[in-house]
Amino acid sequence: MALNTHIKIQILKITPFSTILEKDKPAIVFTDLNMPVMTGIELTSKLRERFDLNELPIIMVTTQSEGADHEAAFKAGVNKVINKPFSADQLADAMQLVGFEARTD
């Protein structure tokens, strides 16, 4: 079976945010810096209220390469920032860097 069939992807909507996290903690979170309802930095800050850096890896993707944005992301608790566009290899490297190991069973 392909590796991607074993990766569970959860899309967190802002409205039931706390309810989702109470029921099922995601294995990893991918967020964009710029989103319509809340920024990736705000999302990360909310997640870090409940989960520390080692407990829940967060990877932020962005088209912005400004140091201030990256600094704010890391200050909020992002584990890794990758710039768009990115390749599958870059994504896999980022996931490995933050300690995420996909199941292969």
C-alpha positions in Angstrom: 0.0 0.0 0.0 1.1 3.5 -0.7 2.5 5.5 2.3 -0.1 8.3 1.9 -3.0 5.9 2.5 -1.7 5.5 6.1 -1.5 9.2 6.9 -4.6 10.5 8.6 -5.2 14.1 7.6 -7.5 16.1 9.8 -8.9 19.5 8.7 -9.6 21.7 11.7 -12.4 24.2 11.2 -12.3 27.1 13.6 -15.8 26.8 15.0 -15.5 23.3 16.5 -11.8 23.7 17.2 -11.7 22.8 20.9 -14.3 20.0 20.4 -12.1 18.4 17.8 -9.0 18.5 19.9 -10.8 17.1 22.9 -11.9 14.1 20.9 -8.9 13.3 18.7 -5.4 14.9 18.8 -3.9 15.1 15.3 -0.5 13.4 14.8 0.8 16.5 13.0 -0.6 19.9 11.9 0.1 21.7 8.6 -1.0 25.3 8.5 -0.6 28.2 6.2 0.6 31.5 7.5 -2.3 33.4 5.9 -5.8 32.0 6.3 -9.2 33.7 6.1 -10.5 33.3 9.7 -7.4 33.0 11.7 -3.7 33.2 10.8 -1.4 30.2 11.1 0.3 32.0 13.9 -3.0 32.4 15.8 -3.8 28.7 15.2 -0.4 27.7 16.5 -0.7 29.8 19.6 -4.1 28.2 20.4 -2.6 24.7 19.8 0.3 25.5 22.0 -2.0 26.3 24.9 -2.8 22.6 24.9 0.2 20.8 23.3 3.9 21.5 23.6 6.5 21.4 20.8 7.3 17.7 21.3 3.7 16.6 21.8 2.3 18.0 18.5 4.5 19.0 15.6 3.3 22.0 13.6 4.6 22.8 10.1 3.8 26.1 8.6 3.8 26.7 4.9 4.0 30.2 3.4 4.8 32.2 0.3 6.3 34.9 2.4 10.0 34.8 3.1 10.2 37.7 5.4 12.3 37.0 8.5 9.8 38.7 10.8 7.0 36.3 9.7 9.2 33.3 10.3 10.3 34.7 13.6 6.7 35.3 14.7 5.8 31.7 13.6 8.7 30.2 15.7 7.8 32.4 18.7 4.2 31.1 18.5 5.5 27.5 18.6 5.8 26.3 15.0 8.3 23.5 14.7 9.3 24.2 11.0 8.5 26.7 8.3 8.7 25.7 4.6 8.2 28.1 1.7 5.7 27.5 -1.1 6.0 26.0 -3.6 7.6 23.0 -2.0 8.3 19.5 -3.3 7.2 16.2 -1.8 10.8 15.6 -0.8 10.9 19.0 1.1 7.7 18.1 2.8 9.0 14.7 3.8 12.2 16.2 5.1 10.2 18.7 7.2 8.1 16.0 8.6 11.1 13.9 9.5 12.8 17.0 11.0 9.9 17.5 13.4 10.0 13.9 14.4 6.9 12.7 12.6 7.0 9.1 11.5 4.3 7.9 9.2 3.0 4.4 9.8 3.9 1.9 7.1 1.5 -0.9 8.2 
